Amino acid sequence: MKDFMGNFQSVRNFEGRNGPVRNQFLIFTDKGTIFQSYSSIIAVYIGGKVYLDENYWDYSVTTGKYRNMFLEESKKETERKIKEKKYILTNLN
């Protein structure tokens, strides 16, 4: 994991209506929270900033659903924040 993401503390599955969701993870570090879908890091919230993986942030409908939950916003809002450079697109994988 990239150094700026901090030291691993714990991991848990996203919670859905029927319990834990397979292959969708929240990883907690001493610096912030990471959203991982399958084996790809999608988004990171660290130090009040959001980083999105430039290749995988909008990979699939499922990834998008849980990304929206992680960011607590719609895809349209995320796209606006990317355009306004409020979110940082970078290679997280």
N, C-alpha and C positions, 0 to 999 in steps of 0.2 A: 504494500500500500504506500502511496506517496507520502513523503515526510510531513508535508503541511497538514495532512489529515489527522495527525496525532497518533497516540498509542491506543490500541484496542482495549475496550473495557467490556463490552457485551454485544450480543446480537439477538434479535428476535424476528420472527415472521410478522409480516403485516397481518392485522386481524380483519377478517371479512365477516359477513353475516353468519356464516356457519363455522367460525373459528379461524385458526391460523391458515394463511394462504401459502401454499407451496411455492417455492422459487422466488418469493418477493420478501426482501429482508431490510430491516433497519439495523444499522451497525452504529454503535455508540462508541465514541472515542473521548479522550480527555479534552479534545478541542471542539467537537461538534458531532453532527449526525450525518450518516451516509445512507443513501437509498441504493440498494443493489437489486437488479432484476436478473434472475438466473445467475450467470457468472460475470455480468457487466455492471460496473458502477455507473449509475445514471445521473445522480445528483448528490451534491454535498452542501451542507449548511455549516459553515465555520466562520466564527468571528463576525457574525452579522451579515455575511456575504453568501450568495448562492452561486455555486459552480455547477454547470451542466456539461456532461460529456458531449463533445461536438459531433460524435458519430452515432451515439446511442440514445440521446435524450428523447427522441421521438421514434424509437425503433418499431414499436407495434402498438396495437390497441390496448393490449394488456399492460405493457410498460407505461403507456400514457395514463391509463386509469389510476395506477398506483403512484405515478409521478405527480399527478394532479392532487391526490390525497396527501402526499408528502409535502407538496408546496402549498396546499390548501387554496388552490385556484384552478381556473380552467386553462386549457391549452392556449386559448386566445390571449389570456392575460400573460401567460408565460412567453408567448411569441412577442408581445408588446414589450415586456421587460428585457428580452434579448435585444430587440431593436433599439431600445433606449439605453442599452449597455448597463442596465441594473443587474443583470445576470451575466456571468462570465462563461463563455463557451471555451472549453479547453479539453485536452485529451486526459481523461481520468483513468484510462485502462492501459 
